[in-house]
Amino acid sequence: MTFWTLSASGAVDSKEDLAEQLRATEGRFIMTSGADVESVAATGTTGKVVSACHWGNLLVWEEGHIQLEVSRKDGSTCHDGQINAIVAEEGELITIGCDGWIRVWDLESISNARATGSESDKSIFHLDPMNEVEVEPGADLKSIAKSKILAEDNNDWYIQDGSGSIWKVDLSFSLSMQKPSRIYRFFNPFSSLNFSISNFNFRCHAGEVTSLTGSRMSSLVLSGGLDGKACIYDINRKVLVNHVQYSSSVTTIRWLPLEVI
């Protein structure tokens, strides 16, 4: 990880000013050989940073070094596998992972944490989540964003999973809390699963769409994405006609010409 520090002296009026005042510090993995960091979040005024790791725990950084590792009180990891996104929100730390769970942690406890591990493992801080909800068993949750509706009782969040589905999740954890609901889904009409087209408002790629082109002779649109899918849509009927899965990302896609000059 690289930590960037902006000098407090002088105004930043141009890209050149910004470049002069930025200082980079390489984070060092002292307690571990390394980690796949998918997401980070600042803890607030303490200057500490929390990062994800591929084995499912949280790493707390201070001054470019890992201060401690957060795991659950029973010794299990915070998530079963990679943590894909971390969000700090109003005193809470929200994490999502490839295990299909959303977990909410007390941010202040993590910010002020001191290792509580045994003599043989002094770098561990044990903490259980304040709340948690399973979106779907085994769903590979990739990203999370809060609803932009301005209301005091708005606790809705949107989650994208690795298959292209988008979920609406209520994180109020109240007695009237709604169950997670899938609002968009990548739909394969040739699947053995009997889905009604009316159940889904949108079909999408699991990641960035890299190419999009329309047919000159029909209402078909062809798209390609980093997920390796090429999809054909009928925009008049608003359905996915077919899709092909490749082993590598699709970067460019074109319709073949009707004639060659």
C-alpha angles and dihedrals in degrees: 000000000000121000116206121204124193115212114240093218120093134004124283106230101149145018088261092056090049092050091051094051099042117096123190125210122187112228114230127217100218101155094042136033091242143300140223101246112202099165143010136193134190116238094215129253096355093080091233124132128207119211135185125238135200097248092059107257131111121247120210114209129198125177092349096309134096106254097185146334123244120220134157123278093252090056095255122127123266089247132012097250134337119008104219103186139018125193128184110211128169098326094323133101114215119199131184127189149178089270093074096249133124113205130188120208133189104257095199091055090053093045092053096035125143122190113270099180128121125275089268093050110033095157096071124100113193117216136153123214118260091223139357140183132189113227094192131332109269095000109153099226109204111172141007135202132175121241112260093218107126105227133122093230095046109122098152121132131183121225129191119204131202095262094060098261122137119211132198111216130187109217097181091104088206129140089262093049112145122230117250110274129199108230099172130028140177101245127205111191090195093058120114087235110099103228123166113229090222089065092069130059098189142016118207147167122265093245140352119355105227102181138022129179136165132220118249092210104045146014092271123124124193123207135182130195147186088257088072095249127133110196133191117206132187101216094192093056092032093226138124105247097191143326138205124211117215128191093240137037121287109234104169132018131184139173114243112248119254090230138014119228 
